[in-house]
Amino acid sequence: PPEHRYKDEIAMLELERHGVVHPFEKEYQLADGRRVPVLVSGARVTADRHLCTVVDLSGVKHAEAALRASEDRLRLAVEGAGMG
């Protein structure tokens, strides 16, 4: 998506200057329009070869959202019980 392109530009500068791209999060937009959260990193292998890794974070993001919802339910239950 356009709002994430600046992250790619920063990563390319980091790769050029230091030979590595430290992991960063962004989204990929699929052909059907869906967005997928990903973790991207990379490194220079030779002068003209680079290695890039992309990890789908969909499961992680789903688990984080479920944990937040569970924590909210627990907090509300404790607050509503009058004792903790």
PyMOL Python script that loads the backbone (N, CA, C, O; Angstrom):
from pymol import cmd

cmd.read_pdbstr("""\
ATOM      1  N   PRO A   1       0.827  -1.202   0.000  1.00  0.00           N
ATOM      2  CA  PRO A   1       0.000   0.000   0.000  1.00  0.00           C
ATOM      3  C   PRO A   1       0.870   1.263   0.000  1.00  0.00           C
ATOM      4  O   PRO A   1       1.968   1.257   0.555  1.00  0.00           O
ATOM      5  N   PRO A   2       0.397   2.315  -0.602  1.00  0.00           N
ATOM      6  CA  PRO A   2       1.195   3.544  -0.713  1.00  0.00           C
ATOM      7  C   PRO A   2       1.699   4.086   0.622  1.00  0.00           C
ATOM      8  O   PRO A   2       2.808   4.616   0.693  1.00  0.00           O
ATOM      9  N   GLU A   3       0.897   3.960   1.681  1.00  0.00           N
ATOM     10  CA  GLU A   3       1.316   4.515   2.975  1.00  0.00           C
ATOM     11  C   GLU A   3       2.479   3.753   3.599  1.00  0.00           C
ATOM     12  O   GLU A   3       3.041   4.212   4.593  1.00  0.00           O
ATOM     13  N   HIS A   4       2.850   2.616   3.050  1.00  0.00           N
ATOM     14  CA  HIS A   4       3.975   1.842   3.572  1.00  0.00           C
ATOM     15  C   HIS A   4       5.223   1.938   2.688  1.00  0.00           C
ATOM     16  O   HIS A   4       6.261   1.372   3.029  1.00  0.00           O
ATOM     17  N   ARG A   5       5.135   2.635   1.575  1.00  0.00           N
ATOM     18  CA  ARG A   5       6.283   2.681   0.658  1.00  0.00           C
ATOM     19  C   ARG A   5       7.494   3.384   1.266  1.00  0.00           C
ATOM     20  O   ARG A   5       8.634   3.044   0.950  1.00  0.00           O
ATOM     21  N   TYR A   6       7.253   4.356   2.129  1.00  0.00           N
ATOM     22  CA  TYR A   6       8.381   5.051   2.752  1.00  0.00           C
ATOM     23  C   TYR A   6       9.234   4.075   3.568  1.00  0.00           C
ATOM     24  O   TYR A   6      10.447   4.252   3.682  1.00  0.00           O
ATOM     25  N   LYS A   7       8.597   3.047   4.134  1.00  0.00           N
ATOM     26  CA  LYS A   7       9.348   2.050   4.910  1.00  0.00           C
ATOM     27  C   LYS A   7      10.307   1.282   4.005  1.00  0.00           C
ATOM     28  O   LYS A   7      11.416   0.945   4.418  1.00  0.00           O
ATOM     29  N   ASP A   8       9.883   1.006   2.773  1.00  0.00           N
ATOM     30  CA  ASP A   8      10.761   0.339   1.810  1.00  0.00           C
ATOM     31  C   ASP A   8      11.944   1.223   1.449  1.00  0.00           C
ATOM     32  O   ASP A   8      13.068   0.739   1.315  1.00  0.00           O
ATOM     33  N   GLU A   9      11.692   2.518   1.291  1.00  0.00           N
ATOM     34  CA  GLU A   9      12.770   3.452   0.963  1.00  0.00           C
ATOM     35  C   GLU A   9      13.797   3.515   2.090  1.00  0.00           C
ATOM     36  O   GLU A   9      15.002   3.529   1.840  1.00  0.00           O
ATOM     37  N   ILE A  10      13.317   3.553   3.323  1.00  0.00           N
ATOM     38  CA  ILE A  10      14.221   3.563   4.476  1.00  0.00           C
ATOM     39  C   ILE A  10      15.015   2.261   4.522  1.00  0.00           C
ATOM     40  O   ILE A  10      16.214   2.271   4.798  1.00  0.00           O
ATOM     41  N   ALA A  11      14.353   1.151   4.253  1.00  0.00           N
ATOM     42  CA  ALA A  11      15.031  -0.153   4.269  1.00  0.00           C
ATOM     43  C   ALA A  11      16.114  -0.214   3.196  1.00  0.00           C
ATOM     44  O   ALA A  11      17.196  -0.745   3.449  1.00  0.00           O
ATOM     45  N   MET A  12      15.849   0.312   2.017  1.00  0.00           N
ATOM     46  CA  MET A  12      16.845   0.304   0.947  1.00  0.00           C
ATOM     47  C   MET A  12      18.063   1.142   1.329  1.00  0.00           C
ATOM     48  O   MET A  12      19.195   0.757   1.035  1.00  0.00           O
ATOM     49  N   LEU A  13      17.843   2.272   1.974  1.00  0.00           N
ATOM     50  CA  LEU A  13      18.964   3.098   2.447  1.00  0.00           C
ATOM     51  C   LEU A  13      19.768   2.359   3.513  1.00  0.00           C
ATOM     52  O   LEU A  13      20.998   2.389   3.504  1.00  0.00           O
ATOM     53  N   GLU A  14      19.073   1.705   4.421  1.00  0.00           N
ATOM     54  CA  GLU A  14      19.743   0.943   5.476  1.00  0.00           C
ATOM     55  C   GLU A  14      20.575  -0.189   4.868  1.00  0.00           C
ATOM     56  O   GLU A  14      21.705  -0.436   5.290  1.00  0.00           O
ATOM     57  N   LEU A  15      20.010  -0.867   3.882  1.00  0.00           N
ATOM     58  CA  LEU A  15      20.723  -1.950   3.210  1.00  0.00           C
ATOM     59  C   LEU A  15      21.960  -1.421   2.492  1.00  0.00           C
ATOM     60  O   LEU A  15      23.028  -2.031   2.553  1.00  0.00           O
ATOM     61  N   GLU A  16      21.813  -0.294   1.818  1.00  0.00           N
ATOM     62  CA  GLU A  16      22.939   0.302   1.092  1.00  0.00           C
ATOM     63  C   GLU A  16      24.051   0.739   2.034  1.00  0.00           C
ATOM     64  O   GLU A  16      25.229   0.524   1.749  1.00  0.00           O
ATOM     65  N   ARG A  17      23.687   1.346   3.145  1.00  0.00           N
ATOM     66  CA  ARG A  17      24.684   1.887   4.084  1.00  0.00           C
ATOM     67  C   ARG A  17      25.313   0.835   4.985  1.00  0.00           C
ATOM     68  O   ARG A  17      26.515   0.878   5.250  1.00  0.00           O
ATOM     69  N   HIS A  18      24.499  -0.118   5.461  1.00  0.00           N
ATOM     70  CA  HIS A  18      24.969  -1.036   6.498  1.00  0.00           C
ATOM     71  C   HIS A  18      24.992  -2.508   6.085  1.00  0.00           C
ATOM     72  O   HIS A  18      25.538  -3.348   6.801  1.00  0.00           O
ATOM     73  N   GLY A  19      24.408  -2.812   4.948  1.00  0.00           N
ATOM     74  CA  GLY A  19      24.403  -4.191   4.485  1.00  0.00           C
ATOM     75  C   GLY A  19      23.335  -5.071   5.100  1.00  0.00           C
ATOM     76  O   GLY A  19      23.248  -6.258   4.788  1.00  0.00           O
ATOM     77  N   VAL A  20      22.524  -4.496   5.971  1.00  0.00           N
ATOM     78  CA  VAL A  20      21.423  -5.236   6.589  1.00  0.00           C
ATOM     79  C   VAL A  20      20.193  -4.341   6.698  1.00  0.00           C
ATOM     80  O   VAL A  20      20.286  -3.114   6.725  1.00  0.00           O
ATOM     81  N   VAL A  21      19.057  -4.991   6.760  1.00  0.00           N
ATOM     82  CA  VAL A  21      17.799  -4.296   7.041  1.00  0.00           C
ATOM     83  C   VAL A  21      17.249  -4.932   8.307  1.00  0.00           C
ATOM     84  O   VAL A  21      16.901  -6.113   8.321  1.00  0.00           O
ATOM     85  N   HIS A  22      17.175  -4.152   9.350  1.00  0.00           N
ATOM     86  CA  HIS A  22      16.631  -4.665  10.604  1.00  0.00           C
ATOM     87  C   HIS A  22      15.139  -4.905  10.430  1.00  0.00           C
ATOM     88  O   HIS A  22      14.481  -4.170   9.694  1.00  0.00           O
ATOM     89  N   PRO A  23      14.599  -5.911  11.087  1.00  0.00           N
ATOM     90  CA  PRO A  23      13.187  -6.259  10.908  1.00  0.00           C
ATOM     91  C   PRO A  23      12.255  -5.072  11.167  1.00  0.00           C
ATOM     92  O   PRO A  23      12.421  -4.317  12.125  1.00  0.00           O
ATOM     93  N   PHE A  24      11.271  -4.941  10.276  1.00  0.00           N
ATOM     94  CA  PHE A  24      10.262  -3.910  10.451  1.00  0.00           C
ATOM     95  C   PHE A  24       8.922  -4.445   9.953  1.00  0.00           C
ATOM     96  O   PHE A  24       8.866  -5.324   9.093  1.00  0.00           O
ATOM     97  N   GLU A  25       7.852  -3.896  10.509  1.00  0.00           N
ATOM     98  CA  GLU A  25       6.510  -4.329  10.123  1.00  0.00           C
ATOM     99  C   GLU A  25       5.923  -3.402   9.082  1.00  0.00           C
ATOM    100  O   GLU A  25       6.157  -2.193   9.086  1.00  0.00           O
ATOM    101  N   LYS A  26       5.156  -4.001   8.192  1.00  0.00           N
ATOM    102  CA  LYS A  26       4.400  -3.256   7.195  1.00  0.00           C
ATOM    103  C   LYS A  26       3.274  -4.156   6.731  1.00  0.00           C
ATOM    104  O   LYS A  26       3.058  -5.223   7.305  1.00  0.00           O
ATOM    105  N   GLU A  27       2.565  -3.748   5.718  1.00  0.00           N
ATOM    106  CA  GLU A  27       1.515  -4.574   5.141  1.00  0.00           C
ATOM    107  C   GLU A  27       1.802  -4.796   3.671  1.00  0.00           C
ATOM    108  O   GLU A  27       2.352  -3.931   2.989  1.00  0.00           O
ATOM    109  N   TYR A  28       1.421  -5.966   3.197  1.00  0.00           N
ATOM    110  CA  TYR A  28       1.391  -6.237   1.762  1.00  0.00           C
ATOM    111  C   TYR A  28      -0.078  -6.205   1.359  1.00  0.00           C
ATOM    112  O   TYR A  28      -0.956  -6.635   2.108  1.00  0.00           O
ATOM    113  N   GLN A  29      -0.322  -5.689   0.166  1.00  0.00           N
ATOM    114  CA  GLN A  29      -1.674  -5.695  -0.356  1.00  0.00           C
ATOM    115  C   GLN A  29      -1.747  -6.750  -1.445  1.00  0.00           C
ATOM    116  O   GLN A  29      -1.005  -6.698  -2.426  1.00  0.00           O
ATOM    117  N   LEU A  30      -2.647  -7.706  -1.267  1.00  0.00           N
ATOM    118  CA  LEU A  30      -2.793  -8.790  -2.216  1.00  0.00           C
ATOM    119  C   LEU A  30      -3.602  -8.337  -3.428  1.00  0.00           C
ATOM    120  O   LEU A  30      -4.247  -7.289  -3.391  1.00  0.00           O
ATOM    121  N   ALA A  31      -3.567  -9.117  -4.492  1.00  0.00           N
ATOM    122  CA  ALA A  31      -4.261  -8.771  -5.732  1.00  0.00           C
ATOM    123  C   ALA A  31      -5.756  -8.589  -5.507  1.00  0.00           C
ATOM    124  O   ALA A  31      -6.395  -7.798  -6.201  1.00  0.00           O
ATOM    125  N   ASP A  32      -6.326  -9.320  -4.531  1.00  0.00           N
ATOM    126  CA  ASP A  32      -7.763  -9.193  -4.265  1.00  0.00           C
ATOM    127  C   ASP A  32      -8.093  -8.033  -3.328  1.00  0.00           C
ATOM    128  O   ASP A  32      -9.248  -7.850  -2.943  1.00  0.00           O
ATOM    129  N   GLY A  33      -7.068  -7.243  -2.961  1.00  0.00           N
ATOM    130  CA  GLY A  33      -7.283  -6.075  -2.118  1.00  0.00           C
ATOM    131  C   GLY A  33      -7.061  -6.305  -0.631  1.00  0.00           C
ATOM    132  O   GLY A  33      -6.935  -5.349   0.134  1.00  0.00           O
ATOM    133  N   ARG A  34      -7.013  -7.570  -0.216  1.00  0.00           N
ATOM    134  CA  ARG A  34      -6.777  -7.852   1.200  1.00  0.00           C
ATOM    135  C   ARG A  34      -5.380  -7.396   1.594  1.00  0.00           C
ATOM    136  O   ARG A  34      -4.457  -7.392   0.779  1.00  0.00           O
ATOM    137  N   ARG A  35      -5.242  -7.012   2.855  1.00  0.00           N
ATOM    138  CA  ARG A  35      -3.942  -6.605   3.387  1.00  0.00           C
ATOM    139  C   ARG A  35      -3.452  -7.659   4.365  1.00  0.00           C
ATOM    140  O   ARG A  35      -4.224  -8.226   5.138  1.00  0.00           O
ATOM    141  N   VAL A  36      -2.154  -7.905   4.311  1.00  0.00           N
ATOM    142  CA  VAL A  36      -1.540  -8.914   5.170  1.00  0.00           C
ATOM    143  C   VAL A  36      -0.407  -8.250   5.953  1.00  0.00           C
ATOM    144  O   VAL A  36       0.511  -7.692   5.351  1.00  0.00           O
ATOM    145  N   PRO A  37      -0.457  -8.303   7.296  1.00  0.00           N
ATOM    146  CA  PRO A  37       0.654  -7.761   8.074  1.00  0.00           C
ATOM    147  C   PRO A  37       1.867  -8.676   7.944  1.00  0.00           C
ATOM    148  O   PRO A  37       1.748  -9.896   8.058  1.00  0.00           O
ATOM    149  N   VAL A  38       3.033  -8.080   7.706  1.00  0.00           N
ATOM    150  CA  VAL A  38       4.250  -8.865   7.520  1.00  0.00           C
ATOM    151  C   VAL A  38       5.408  -8.245   8.294  1.00  0.00           C
ATOM    152  O   VAL A  38       5.391  -7.062   8.634  1.00  0.00           O
ATOM    153  N   LEU A  39       6.408  -9.069   8.562  1.00  0.00           N
ATOM    154  CA  LEU A  39       7.673  -8.638   9.139  1.00  0.00           C
ATOM    155  C   LEU A  39       8.720  -8.835   8.049  1.00  0.00           C
ATOM    156  O   LEU A  39       8.859  -9.932   7.509  1.00  0.00           O
ATOM    157  N   VAL A  40       9.451  -7.780   7.726  1.00  0.00           N
ATOM    158  CA  VAL A  40      10.426  -7.802   6.634  1.00  0.00           C
ATOM    159  C   VAL A  40      11.819  -7.539   7.182  1.00  0.00           C
ATOM    160  O   VAL A  40      11.995  -6.688   8.054  1.00  0.00           O
ATOM    161  N   SER A  41      12.807  -8.262   6.677  1.00  0.00           N
ATOM    162  CA  SER A  41      14.211  -7.985   6.998  1.00  0.00           C
ATOM    163  C   SER A  41      15.047  -8.416   5.802  1.00  0.00           C
ATOM    164  O   SER A  41      14.548  -9.067   4.885  1.00  0.00           O
ATOM    165  N   GLY A  42      16.310  -8.050   5.821  1.00  0.00           N
ATOM    166  CA  GLY A  42      17.149  -8.425   4.690  1.00  0.00           C
ATOM    167  C   GLY A  42      18.618  -8.200   4.978  1.00  0.00           C
ATOM    168  O   GLY A  42      18.995  -7.608   5.989  1.00  0.00           O
ATOM    169  N   ALA A  43      19.444  -8.694   4.051  1.00  0.00           N
ATOM    170  CA  ALA A  43      20.892  -8.542   4.183  1.00  0.00           C
ATOM    171  C   ALA A  43      21.542  -8.638   2.807  1.00  0.00           C
ATOM    172  O   ALA A  43      21.025  -9.287   1.898  1.00  0.00           O
ATOM    173  N   ARG A  44      22.676  -7.982   2.680  1.00  0.00           N
ATOM    174  CA  ARG A  44      23.477  -8.091   1.467  1.00  0.00           C
ATOM    175  C   ARG A  44      24.266  -9.389   1.551  1.00  0.00           C
ATOM    176  O   ARG A  44      24.909  -9.666   2.563  1.00  0.00           O
ATOM    177  N   VAL A  45      24.216 -10.183   0.489  1.00  0.00           N
ATOM    178  CA  VAL A  45      24.953 -11.438   0.443  1.00  0.00           C
ATOM    179  C   VAL A  45      26.259 -11.227  -0.311  1.00  0.00           C
ATOM    180  O   VAL A  45      27.326 -11.618   0.163  1.00  0.00           O
ATOM    181  N   THR A  46      26.174 -10.612  -1.476  1.00  0.00           N
ATOM    182  CA  THR A  46      27.343 -10.208  -2.260  1.00  0.00           C
ATOM    183  C   THR A  46      27.069  -8.804  -2.765  1.00  0.00           C
ATOM    184  O   THR A  46      26.020  -8.232  -2.470  1.00  0.00           O
ATOM    185  N   ALA A  47      27.988  -8.252  -3.513  1.00  0.00           N
ATOM    186  CA  ALA A  47      27.825  -6.886  -4.003  1.00  0.00           C
ATOM    187  C   ALA A  47      26.534  -6.699  -4.799  1.00  0.00           C
ATOM    188  O   ALA A  47      25.937  -5.623  -4.774  1.00  0.00           O
ATOM    189  N   ASP A  48      26.109  -7.736  -5.499  1.00  0.00           N
ATOM    190  CA  ASP A  48      24.911  -7.585  -6.326  1.00  0.00           C
ATOM    191  C   ASP A  48      23.791  -8.568  -5.971  1.00  0.00           C
ATOM    192  O   ASP A  48      22.854  -8.743  -6.749  1.00  0.00           O
ATOM    193  N   ARG A  49      23.881  -9.209  -4.806  1.00  0.00           N
ATOM    194  CA  ARG A  49      22.842 -10.144  -4.371  1.00  0.00           C
ATOM    195  C   ARG A  49      22.400  -9.805  -2.953  1.00  0.00           C
ATOM    196  O   ARG A  49      23.210  -9.484  -2.084  1.00  0.00           O
ATOM    197  N   HIS A  50      21.098  -9.888  -2.753  1.00  0.00           N
ATOM    198  CA  HIS A  50      20.512  -9.584  -1.450  1.00  0.00           C
ATOM    199  C   HIS A  50      19.519 -10.673  -1.078  1.00  0.00           C
ATOM    200  O   HIS A  50      18.918 -11.310  -1.942  1.00  0.00           O
ATOM    201  N   LEU A  51      19.360 -10.873   0.213  1.00  0.00           N
ATOM    202  CA  LEU A  51      18.411 -11.837   0.742  1.00  0.00           C
ATOM    203  C   LEU A  51      17.373 -11.069   1.540  1.00  0.00           C
ATOM    204  O   LEU A  51      17.708 -10.248   2.394  1.00  0.00           O
ATOM    205  N   CYS A  52      16.116 -11.343   1.253  1.00  0.00           N
ATOM    206  CA  CYS A  52      15.031 -10.676   1.966  1.00  0.00           C
ATOM    207  C   CYS A  52      14.119 -11.745   2.548  1.00  0.00           C
ATOM    208  O   CYS A  52      13.795 -12.725   1.877  1.00  0.00           O
ATOM    209  N   THR A  53      13.711 -11.559   3.784  1.00  0.00           N
ATOM    210  CA  THR A  53      12.750 -12.471   4.396  1.00  0.00           C
ATOM    211  C   THR A  53      11.467 -11.703   4.696  1.00  0.00           C
ATOM    212  O   THR A  53      11.496 -10.548   5.120  1.00  0.00           O
ATOM    213  N   VAL A  54      10.355 -12.370   4.466  1.00  0.00           N
ATOM    214  CA  VAL A  54       9.037 -11.792   4.729  1.00  0.00           C
ATOM    215  C   VAL A  54       8.242 -12.843   5.497  1.00  0.00           C
ATOM    216  O   VAL A  54       8.062 -13.963   5.019  1.00  0.00           O
ATOM    217  N   VAL A  55       7.770 -12.482   6.679  1.00  0.00           N
ATOM    218  CA  VAL A  55       7.025 -13.404   7.527  1.00  0.00           C
ATOM    219  C   VAL A  55       5.605 -12.875   7.688  1.00  0.00           C
ATOM    220  O   VAL A  55       5.402 -11.725   8.078  1.00  0.00           O
ATOM    221  N   ASP A  56       4.634 -13.713   7.388  1.00  0.00           N
ATOM    222  CA  ASP A  56       3.223 -13.356   7.552  1.00  0.00           C
ATOM    223  C   ASP A  56       2.907 -13.284   9.047  1.00  0.00           C
ATOM    224  O   ASP A  56       3.098 -14.259   9.773  1.00  0.00           O
ATOM    225  N   LEU A  57       2.424 -12.133   9.500  1.00  0.00           N
ATOM    226  CA  LEU A  57       2.114 -11.930  10.914  1.00  0.00           C
ATOM    227  C   LEU A  57       0.622 -12.057  11.219  1.00  0.00           C
ATOM    228  O   LEU A  57       0.188 -11.713  12.318  1.00  0.00           O
ATOM    229  N   SER A  58      -0.158 -12.542  10.272  1.00  0.00           N
ATOM    230  CA  SER A  58      -1.615 -12.620  10.469  1.00  0.00           C
ATOM    231  C   SER A  58      -1.975 -13.387  11.733  1.00  0.00           C
ATOM    232  O   SER A  58      -2.803 -12.926  12.519  1.00  0.00           O
ATOM    233  N   GLY A  59      -1.373 -14.539  11.937  1.00  0.00           N
ATOM    234  CA  GLY A  59      -1.668 -15.343  13.126  1.00  0.00           C
ATOM    235  C   GLY A  59      -1.273 -14.640  14.408  1.00  0.00           C
ATOM    236  O   GLY A  59      -1.999 -14.695  15.400  1.00  0.00           O
ATOM    237  N   VAL A  60      -0.125 -13.979  14.391  1.00  0.00           N
ATOM    238  CA  VAL A  60       0.353 -13.248  15.567  1.00  0.00           C
ATOM    239  C   VAL A  60      -0.602 -12.107  15.902  1.00  0.00           C
ATOM    240  O   VAL A  60      -0.967 -11.913  17.062  1.00  0.00           O
ATOM    241  N   LYS A  61      -1.003 -11.354  14.879  1.00  0.00           N
ATOM    242  CA  LYS A  61      -1.908 -10.224  15.099  1.00  0.00           C
ATOM    243  C   LYS A  61      -3.265 -10.704  15.618  1.00  0.00           C
ATOM    244  O   LYS A  61      -3.864 -10.064  16.482  1.00  0.00           O
ATOM    245  N   HIS A  62      -3.744 -11.824  15.092  1.00  0.00           N
ATOM    246  CA  HIS A  62      -5.011 -12.386  15.557  1.00  0.00           C
ATOM    247  C   HIS A  62      -4.895 -12.805  17.030  1.00  0.00           C
ATOM    248  O   HIS A  62      -5.795 -12.536  17.826  1.00  0.00           O
ATOM    249  N   ALA A  63      -3.801 -13.454  17.383  1.00  0.00           N
ATOM    250  CA  ALA A  63      -3.586 -13.892  18.770  1.00  0.00           C
ATOM    251  C   ALA A  63      -3.472 -12.690  19.705  1.00  0.00           C
ATOM    252  O   ALA A  63      -4.002 -12.723  20.816  1.00  0.00           O
ATOM    253  N   GLU A  64      -2.788 -11.632  19.273  1.00  0.00           N
ATOM    254  CA  GLU A  64      -2.664 -10.429  20.099  1.00  0.00           C
ATOM    255  C   GLU A  64      -4.032  -9.803  20.344  1.00  0.00           C
ATOM    256  O   GLU A  64      -4.330  -9.381  21.462  1.00  0.00           O
ATOM    257  N   ALA A  65      -4.865  -9.740  19.309  1.00  0.00           N
ATOM    258  CA  ALA A  65      -6.209  -9.166  19.458  1.00  0.00           C
ATOM    259  C   ALA A  65      -7.060 -10.016  20.403  1.00  0.00           C
ATOM    260  O   ALA A  65      -7.808  -9.481  21.220  1.00  0.00           O
ATOM    261  N   ALA A  66      -6.942 -11.337  20.289  1.00  0.00           N
ATOM    262  CA  ALA A  66      -7.691 -12.226  21.182  1.00  0.00           C
ATOM    263  C   ALA A  66      -7.228 -12.056  22.625  1.00  0.00           C
ATOM    264  O   ALA A  66      -8.048 -12.063  23.543  1.00  0.00           O
ATOM    265  N   LEU A  67      -5.933 -11.904  22.829  1.00  0.00           N
ATOM    266  CA  LEU A  67      -5.406 -11.697  24.181  1.00  0.00           C
ATOM    267  C   LEU A  67      -5.912 -10.387  24.772  1.00  0.00           C
ATOM    268  O   LEU A  67      -6.321 -10.344  25.932  1.00  0.00           O
ATOM    269  N   ARG A  68      -5.884  -9.312  23.969  1.00  0.00           N
ATOM    270  CA  ARG A  68      -6.401  -8.025  24.458  1.00  0.00           C
ATOM    271  C   ARG A  68      -7.874  -8.136  24.843  1.00  0.00           C
ATOM    272  O   ARG A  68      -8.285  -7.615  25.880  1.00  0.00           O
ATOM    273  N   ALA A  69      -8.668  -8.809  24.018  1.00  0.00           N
ATOM    274  CA  ALA A  69     -10.094  -8.971  24.305  1.00  0.00           C
ATOM    275  C   ALA A  69     -10.287  -9.773  25.590  1.00  0.00           C
ATOM    276  O   ALA A  69     -11.152  -9.444  26.402  1.00  0.00           O
ATOM    277  N   SER A  70      -9.493 -10.814  25.777  1.00  0.00           N
ATOM    278  CA  SER A  70      -9.573 -11.637  26.983  1.00  0.00           C
ATOM    279  C   SER A  70      -9.192 -10.825  28.216  1.00  0.00           C
ATOM    280  O   SER A  70      -9.843 -10.921  29.256  1.00  0.00           O
ATOM    281  N   GLU A  71      -8.141 -10.030  28.096  1.00  0.00           N
ATOM    282  CA  GLU A  71      -7.725  -9.190  29.225  1.00  0.00           C
ATOM    283  C   GLU A  71      -8.805  -8.173  29.571  1.00  0.00           C
ATOM    284  O   GLU A  71      -9.048  -7.902  30.747  1.00  0.00           O
ATOM    285  N   ASP A  72      -9.457  -7.606  28.553  1.00  0.00           N
ATOM    286  CA  ASP A  72     -10.543  -6.652  28.795  1.00  0.00           C
ATOM    287  C   ASP A  72     -11.705  -7.320  29.526  1.00  0.00           C
ATOM    288  O   ASP A  72     -12.270  -6.743  30.456  1.00  0.00           O
ATOM    289  N   ARG A  73     -12.065  -8.542  29.104  1.00  0.00           N
ATOM    290  CA  ARG A  73     -13.158  -9.258  29.774  1.00  0.00           C
ATOM    291  C   ARG A  73     -12.807  -9.553  31.231  1.00  0.00           C
ATOM    292  O   ARG A  73     -13.651  -9.412  32.116  1.00  0.00           O
ATOM    293  N   LEU A  74     -11.568  -9.960  31.477  1.00  0.00           N
ATOM    294  CA  LEU A  74     -11.132 -10.254  32.832  1.00  0.00           C
ATOM    295  C   LEU A  74     -11.171  -8.976  33.684  1.00  0.00           C
ATOM    296  O   LEU A  74     -11.657  -8.990  34.814  1.00  0.00           O
ATOM    297  N   ARG A  75     -10.658  -7.885  33.134  1.00  0.00           N
ATOM    298  CA  ARG A  75     -10.651  -6.614  33.867  1.00  0.00           C
ATOM    299  C   ARG A  75     -12.070  -6.203  34.228  1.00  0.00           C
ATOM    300  O   ARG A  75     -12.326  -5.792  35.360  1.00  0.00           O
ATOM    301  N   LEU A  76     -12.997  -6.311  33.277  1.00  0.00           N
ATOM    302  CA  LEU A  76     -14.389  -5.943  33.535  1.00  0.00           C
ATOM    303  C   LEU A  76     -15.018  -6.854  34.581  1.00  0.00           C
ATOM    304  O   LEU A  76     -15.788  -6.385  35.419  1.00  0.00           O
ATOM    305  N   ALA A  77     -14.708  -8.136  34.547  1.00  0.00           N
ATOM    306  CA  ALA A  77     -15.239  -9.080  35.528  1.00  0.00           C
ATOM    307  C   ALA A  77     -14.733  -8.760  36.922  1.00  0.00           C
ATOM    308  O   ALA A  77     -15.506  -8.786  37.880  1.00  0.00           O
ATOM    309  N   VAL A  78     -13.453  -8.459  37.051  1.00  0.00           N
ATOM    310  CA  VAL A  78     -12.868  -8.142  38.357  1.00  0.00           C
ATOM    311  C   VAL A  78     -13.429  -6.830  38.876  1.00  0.00           C
ATOM    312  O   VAL A  78     -13.775  -6.718  40.052  1.00  0.00           O
ATOM    313  N   GLU A  79     -13.521  -5.832  37.995  1.00  0.00           N
ATOM    314  CA  GLU A  79     -14.065  -4.536  38.428  1.00  0.00           C
ATOM    315  C   GLU A  79     -15.538  -4.667  38.840  1.00  0.00           C
ATOM    316  O   GLU A  79     -15.975  -4.032  39.799  1.00  0.00           O
ATOM    317  N   GLY A  80     -16.288  -5.480  38.121  1.00  0.00           N
ATOM    318  CA  GLY A  80     -17.710  -5.639  38.410  1.00  0.00           C
ATOM    319  C   GLY A  80     -17.992  -6.520  39.616  1.00  0.00           C
ATOM    320  O   GLY A  80     -19.094  -6.483  40.163  1.00  0.00           O
ATOM    321  N   ALA A  81     -17.017  -7.307  40.036  1.00  0.00           N
ATOM    322  CA  ALA A  81     -17.231  -8.231  41.152  1.00  0.00           C
ATOM    323  C   ALA A  81     -17.160  -7.535  42.499  1.00  0.00           C
ATOM    324  O   ALA A  81     -17.662  -8.057  43.495  1.00  0.00           O
ATOM    325  N   GLY A  82     -16.550  -6.375  42.540  1.00  0.00           N
ATOM    326  CA  GLY A  82     -16.435  -5.676  43.815  1.00  0.00           C
ATOM    327  C   GLY A  82     -15.313  -6.171  44.680  1.00  0.00           C
ATOM    328  O   GLY A  82     -15.040  -5.586  45.728  1.00  0.00           O
ATOM    329  N   MET A  83     -14.659  -7.224  44.276  1.00  0.00           N
ATOM    330  CA  MET A  83     -13.482  -7.716  44.994  1.00  0.00           C
ATOM    331  C   MET A  83     -12.572  -8.389  43.961  1.00  0.00           C
ATOM    332  O   MET A  83     -13.041  -8.819  42.907  1.00  0.00           O
ATOM    333  N   GLY A  84     -11.284  -8.479  44.262  1.00  0.00           N
ATOM    334  CA  GLY A  84     -10.390  -8.995  43.246  1.00  0.00           C
ATOM    335  C   GLY A  84      -9.577 -10.127  43.592  1.00  0.00           C
ATOM    336  O   GLY A  84      -8.800 -10.605  42.766  1.00  0.00           O
TER     337      GLY A  84
END
""", "prot")
cmd.dss("prot")
cmd.show_as("cartoon", "prot")
cmd.util.cbc("prot")
cmd.orient("prot")
